[in-house]
Amino acid sequence: MNMLITGGSGFIGTNFIRYLLLDSDFDGRIINVDLLTYAGNPENLKDIEKDFPGRYAFIQADICDKEKLASIFNEFDIDTVCHFAAESHVDRSIVAPDAFIQTNIIGTFNLLQIVRDRQKQISRFHHISTDEVFGSLGADGFFTETTPYDPSSPYSASKASSDHLVRAYHRTYGLPATISNCSNNYGPYQFPEKLLPLMILNALEGKALPVYGDGKNIRDWLYVEDHCQAIWEIIKRGKTGETYNIGGNCEMENLSLVQMLCDMVDELAPAKHKTSRRELITFVKDRPGHDRRYAIDASKLKNDLGWTPKTDLKSGLQKTIAWYMEHPDWVKSVKTGEYRNWIKQHYK
């Protein structure tokens, strides 16, 4: 298997590559294509690049550059695609949606066109998406694979569009595509603008913990390694043309989650004055179009492929907090932007 992974230097892509090469039965070659925008960090994988020289290659490229992509497919004889590359932060999409339209829609279109041209050699095109395409749930119910799309932000609308393109290319051209829609991921290597790493690092530094609105928005939390295991099962054994929801069975209100995290940080790294990190919680103006509740029904994935999440929220948070505490150099590099200098030195 020669697997092209787009966006492999981002949060989930990094964890997926590490999982494939370090912890799974994958025995093929990985070609990681990433443009290295603000959240892409090849330092995440520099040990992988060193330890797997014949099985891992990195190429800095834009998925919107169709000619460059085509040359990569030809050079590495790509037969499998796992498509992570996307602009993914809702707040950024509200302020500047242009990049989301370009990367998430045009970039996906380019990939699909290239795969269509090489359809005989491609065994799987797996597209990573989000539960945000479904919009907001009320107090009850769950998102299923047949829930109608109802995106609320430019980000979720761009991901919905890319999902529709993938599905249409399967139905029209017979592309061997699968799609997965996941709930909120958390774990190592996540860029600090996201809720959990932001709260962890601010709590450790004694800074304010900003919570949108009344903090009653509910999300389902999925530990990133569980997500990686699910993706690999879908690529190996998922049925072409099918969509699979991936959830963590860990619903929680944002405020309750932050309070739980504060208590864990207090236990792992007691504050100097013995005060509770809960005192740092600050309510801020809600963001526009903030969906109230997400919840995933992942029973199809369980019934068809035997996958269930292994990590409960408490143990996942403990591992995540510990990782950020144990990697201060990574945190410093990302928060100060020093990793950008490393990229400039190693990639043109």
C-alpha positions as CSV (number, residue, x, y, z in Angstrom):
1,M,0.0,0.0,0.0
2,N,1.3,3.4,-1.0
3,M,-0.9,5.8,1.0
4,L,-1.1,9.5,0.4
5,I,-2.1,11.3,3.5
6,T,-3.1,14.9,3.0
7,G,-2.7,17.2,6.0
8,G,-0.5,14.7,7.8
9,S,1.4,17.3,9.8
10,G,-1.7,18.6,11.5
11,F,-3.3,17.3,14.7
12,I,-5.2,14.2,13.6
13,G,-3.0,13.5,10.7
14,T,0.1,13.4,12.9
15,N,-1.6,11.0,15.3
16,F,-2.8,8.8,12.4
17,I,0.7,8.5,10.9
18,R,2.2,7.7,14.2
19,Y,-0.5,5.1,14.9
20,L,0.0,3.5,11.5
21,L,3.7,3.1,11.8
22,L,4.1,2.5,15.5
23,D,1.0,0.7,16.7
24,S,-1.0,-0.9,13.8
25,D,-0.7,-3.7,11.3
26,F,0.0,-1.3,8.5
27,D,3.0,-2.5,6.5
28,G,3.0,-0.1,3.6
29,R,4.5,3.3,2.7
30,I,3.2,6.8,3.7
31,I,3.5,9.9,1.6
32,N,2.5,12.9,3.8
33,V,1.5,16.0,1.8
34,D,1.0,19.1,3.8
35,L,1.2,22.8,2.9
36,L,2.4,23.6,6.4
37,T,0.0,26.5,7.1
38,Y,-0.1,27.8,10.7
39,A,-1.3,24.5,12.3
40,G,0.9,22.1,10.2
41,N,4.1,21.2,12.1
42,P,6.5,18.6,10.6
43,E,8.4,18.6,13.9
44,N,5.6,16.4,15.1
45,L,7.0,13.7,12.9
46,K,10.7,14.3,12.7
47,D,11.4,11.1,14.7
48,I,9.1,9.2,12.3
49,E,11.1,10.6,9.3
50,K,14.3,9.4,11.0
51,D,13.1,6.0,12.0
52,F,11.2,5.0,8.9
53,P,13.2,6.4,6.0
54,G,11.9,3.8,3.5
55,R,8.3,4.0,4.6
56,Y,7.7,7.6,5.3
57,A,8.1,10.6,3.0
58,F,7.1,14.2,3.5
59,I,6.3,16.7,0.7
60,Q,5.3,20.3,1.2
61,A,2.6,20.9,-1.3
62,D,-0.8,22.6,-1.6
63,I,-3.8,20.3,-2.5
64,C,-5.0,23.2,-4.6
65,D,-2.0,22.8,-6.8
66,K,-3.3,20.1,-9.1
67,E,-0.2,19.7,-11.3
68,K,2.0,19.1,-8.2
69,L,-0.5,16.6,-6.8
70,A,-0.6,14.7,-10.0
71,S,3.2,14.5,-10.1
72,I,3.2,13.1,-6.5
73,F,0.6,10.4,-7.5
74,N,2.9,9.4,-10.4
75,E,6.2,9.5,-8.5
76,F,5.0,7.4,-5.6
77,D,2.5,5.1,-7.4
78,I,-0.3,6.1,-5.0
79,D,-3.0,3.5,-4.5
80,T,-4.7,4.7,-1.3
81,V,-5.7,8.2,-0.2
82,C,-6.6,9.4,3.3
83,H,-7.7,13.0,3.1
84,F,-7.3,15.1,6.3
85,A,-6.2,18.4,4.8
86,A,-8.6,21.1,5.8
87,E,-9.0,24.5,7.4
88,S,-10.8,23.5,10.6
89,H,-11.3,26.2,13.1
90,V,-14.8,27.6,13.3
91,D,-13.8,31.0,14.7
92,R,-11.3,31.5,11.9
93,S,-13.9,30.6,9.3
94,I,-16.2,33.3,10.7
95,V,-13.6,36.0,10.4
96,A,-12.0,34.8,7.1
97,P,-13.9,32.2,5.2
98,D,-11.9,32.4,1.9
99,A,-9.3,29.9,2.9
100,F,-11.9,27.4,4.0
101,I,-13.6,27.5,0.6
102,Q,-10.4,27.2,-1.3
103,T,-8.8,24.4,0.7
104,N,-11.8,22.4,1.8
105,I,-13.8,22.5,-1.4
106,I,-11.4,23.3,-4.3
107,G,-8.6,21.1,-2.7
108,T,-11.0,18.2,-2.3
109,F,-12.2,18.6,-5.9
110,N,-8.6,18.5,-7.2
111,L,-7.9,15.3,-5.3
112,L,-11.1,13.7,-6.6
113,Q,-10.2,14.7,-10.2
114,I,-6.8,13.2,-9.9
115,V,-8.1,10.0,-8.4
116,R,-10.7,9.8,-11.1
117,D,-8.0,10.0,-13.8
118,R,-6.1,7.1,-12.1
119,Q,-9.2,5.1,-11.0
120,K,-7.8,1.7,-12.0
121,Q,-4.8,2.0,-9.5
122,I,-6.8,3.5,-6.6
123,S,-8.2,1.0,-4.1
124,R,-9.6,3.5,-1.5
125,F,-10.2,7.3,-1.2
126,H,-11.1,8.0,2.5
127,H,-12.4,11.4,3.3
128,I,-12.3,12.8,6.9
129,S,-15.2,15.0,7.9
130,T,-17.0,16.3,11.0
131,D,-20.3,16.0,12.8
132,E,-20.6,19.8,12.4
133,V,-22.1,19.3,8.9
134,F,-25.3,18.1,10.6
135,G,-25.9,21.4,12.4
136,S,-27.4,21.5,15.9
137,L,-29.3,18.9,17.9
138,G,-32.0,19.6,20.5
139,A,-31.9,18.1,24.0
140,D,-32.5,14.5,22.6
141,G,-31.4,12.4,19.7
142,F,-28.2,11.6,17.9
143,F,-26.6,12.2,14.5
144,T,-26.7,9.2,12.3
145,E,-25.3,8.6,8.8
146,T,-28.6,9.6,7.3
147,T,-29.1,12.8,9.3
148,P,-29.8,15.7,6.8
149,Y,-27.0,18.2,6.5
150,D,-27.6,21.6,8.1
151,P,-24.3,23.4,8.6
152,S,-24.1,26.6,10.7
153,S,-20.7,28.1,10.0
154,P,-18.5,28.7,6.9
155,Y,-16.3,25.9,8.2
156,S,-19.0,23.3,8.5
157,A,-20.6,24.5,5.2
158,S,-17.3,24.0,3.4
159,K,-16.9,20.5,4.9
160,A,-20.5,19.6,3.9
161,S,-19.7,20.7,0.4
162,S,-16.6,18.5,0.3
163,D,-18.6,15.5,1.6
164,H,-21.2,16.0,-1.1
165,L,-18.4,16.1,-3.8
166,V,-16.9,12.8,-2.5
167,R,-20.3,11.1,-2.4
168,A,-21.1,12.4,-5.9
169,Y,-17.8,11.2,-7.4
170,H,-18.6,7.7,-6.0
171,R,-22.1,7.6,-7.4
172,T,-21.2,9.2,-10.7
173,Y,-17.8,7.8,-11.5
174,G,-17.6,4.8,-9.3
175,L,-14.7,6.1,-7.2
176,P,-13.9,3.7,-4.3
177,A,-14.7,6.3,-1.6
178,T,-15.7,6.2,2.0
179,I,-16.5,9.1,4.4
180,S,-16.3,9.4,8.1
181,N,-17.9,12.1,10.2
182,C,-16.3,12.4,13.7
183,S,-17.1,14.2,16.9
184,N,-14.7,16.6,18.7
185,N,-11.2,15.2,18.9
186,Y,-8.7,15.8,21.6
187,G,-5.2,14.5,22.6
188,P,-1.5,15.1,21.9
189,Y,-0.2,17.6,19.2
190,Q,-3.4,19.6,19.0
191,F,-2.9,23.3,18.1
192,P,-3.6,25.5,21.2
193,E,-6.4,27.5,19.6
194,K,-8.7,24.6,20.2
195,L,-10.8,24.3,23.4
196,L,-9.0,21.6,25.4
197,P,-5.3,22.5,24.7
198,L,-6.2,26.2,25.2
199,M,-7.8,25.5,28.6
200,I,-5.0,23.1,29.7
201,L,-2.2,25.5,28.9
202,N,-4.0,28.6,30.3
203,A,-4.8,26.7,33.5
204,L,-1.2,25.7,33.9
205,E,-0.1,29.3,33.3
206,G,-2.8,30.8,35.6
207,K,-4.5,32.6,32.7
208,A,-8.2,33.2,32.1
209,L,-10.3,30.3,30.8
210,P,-12.7,31.8,28.3
211,V,-16.0,30.0,27.9
212,Y,-18.5,31.0,25.3
213,G,-22.0,32.1,26.3
214,D,-23.4,30.2,29.2
215,G,-21.2,27.2,28.7
216,K,-24.1,24.9,28.2
217,N,-23.2,23.8,24.7
218,I,-22.7,20.1,24.5
219,R,-20.1,18.2,22.6
220,D,-19.2,14.5,22.2
221,W,-15.5,14.0,22.9
222,L,-13.3,11.5,21.0
223,Y,-9.8,10.7,22.0
224,V,-7.6,11.0,18.9
225,E,-6.0,7.6,19.0
226,D,-9.5,5.9,19.1
227,H,-10.3,8.0,16.0
228,C,-7.2,6.8,14.3
229,Q,-8.0,3.2,15.0
230,A,-11.5,3.7,13.5
231,I,-10.1,5.3,10.3
232,W,-7.7,2.5,9.8
233,E,-10.5,-0.1,10.1
234,I,-12.7,1.8,7.6
235,I,-9.8,2.0,5.1
236,K,-9.1,-1.7,5.5
237,R,-12.6,-3.1,5.7
238,G,-15.2,-0.3,5.2
239,K,-17.7,-0.8,2.3
240,T,-17.1,1.4,-0.7
241,G,-19.7,4.2,-0.9
242,E,-20.5,4.1,2.8
243,T,-20.4,6.8,5.4
244,Y,-19.4,6.0,9.0
245,N,-20.0,8.2,12.1
246,I,-17.2,8.1,14.7
247,G,-18.0,9.2,18.2
248,G,-16.5,8.9,21.7
249,N,-19.7,8.3,23.7
250,C,-18.5,11.2,25.9
251,E,-21.2,13.9,25.8
252,M,-20.5,16.8,28.2
253,E,-21.4,20.5,28.5
254,N,-18.5,22.8,27.8
255,L,-18.6,24.4,31.2
256,S,-18.6,21.0,33.0
257,L,-15.7,19.8,30.8
258,V,-13.7,22.9,31.7
259,Q,-14.5,22.4,35.4
260,M,-13.4,18.8,35.2
261,L,-10.2,19.8,33.5
262,C,-9.5,22.4,36.2
263,D,-9.8,19.8,38.9
264,M,-7.4,17.5,37.1
265,V,-4.8,20.2,36.6
266,D,-5.2,21.2,40.2
267,E,-4.4,17.6,41.2
268,L,-1.5,17.1,38.7
269,A,0.1,20.6,39.1
270,P,-1.3,22.4,42.3
271,A,-1.3,26.2,42.0
272,K,1.2,28.0,44.2
273,H,-1.5,29.6,46.4
274,K,-3.6,26.4,46.5
275,T,-6.4,28.2,44.7
276,S,-8.7,26.3,42.4
277,R,-8.3,26.7,38.6
278,R,-12.1,27.0,38.5
279,E,-11.6,30.6,39.6
280,L,-10.0,31.3,36.2
281,I,-13.2,30.5,34.3
282,T,-14.4,33.6,32.4
283,F,-17.6,33.8,30.4
284,V,-17.3,35.6,27.1
285,K,-19.7,36.7,24.3
286,D,-21.0,33.7,22.4
287,R,-19.8,33.2,18.9
288,P,-22.2,33.6,15.9
289,G,-24.0,30.4,14.9
290,H,-22.8,28.4,17.9
291,D,-24.5,25.0,17.6
292,R,-26.1,23.9,20.9
293,R,-25.5,20.2,21.0
294,Y,-23.7,17.5,19.0
295,A,-24.1,13.8,19.7
296,I,-22.9,10.9,17.6
297,D,-24.6,7.5,17.0
298,A,-21.6,5.3,16.1
299,S,-23.6,2.0,16.1
300,K,-23.1,1.4,12.4
301,L,-19.3,1.4,12.8
302,K,-19.6,-1.0,15.8
303,N,-22.0,-3.3,14.0
304,D,-20.2,-3.4,10.6
305,L,-16.6,-3.2,11.6
306,G,-16.5,-4.0,15.4
307,W,-15.1,-0.7,16.4
308,T,-15.9,1.0,19.7
309,P,-13.9,3.7,21.5
310,K,-11.5,2.5,24.2
311,T,-10.8,5.7,26.0
312,D,-13.3,7.2,28.5
313,L,-13.2,11.0,28.9
314,K,-11.5,11.0,32.3
315,S,-8.6,8.8,31.3
316,G,-8.3,10.6,27.9
317,L,-8.1,14.0,29.6
318,Q,-5.5,12.7,32.1
319,K,-3.3,11.4,29.3
320,T,-3.8,14.7,27.3
321,I,-2.9,17.0,30.3
322,A,0.1,14.8,31.1
323,W,1.3,15.0,27.5
324,Y,1.2,18.8,27.4
325,M,3.0,19.0,30.8
326,E,5.7,16.6,29.5
327,H,6.3,18.5,26.3
328,P,7.0,22.1,27.3
329,D,9.4,22.6,24.3
330,W,6.7,21.6,21.8
331,V,4.3,24.0,23.6
332,K,6.8,26.8,23.6
333,S,7.7,26.3,19.9
334,V,4.0,26.3,18.9
335,K,2.9,29.2,21.1
336,T,5.8,31.5,20.1
337,G,5.8,30.5,16.5
338,E,9.4,29.2,16.7
339,Y,8.4,26.1,14.8
340,R,7.9,28.3,11.7
341,N,11.6,29.0,11.8
342,W,12.3,25.3,11.9
343,I,10.1,24.8,8.8
344,K,11.9,27.6,6.9
345,Q,15.2,26.0,7.6
346,H,14.1,22.5,6.5
347,Y,11.6,23.2,3.7
348,K,11.4,25.8,0.9
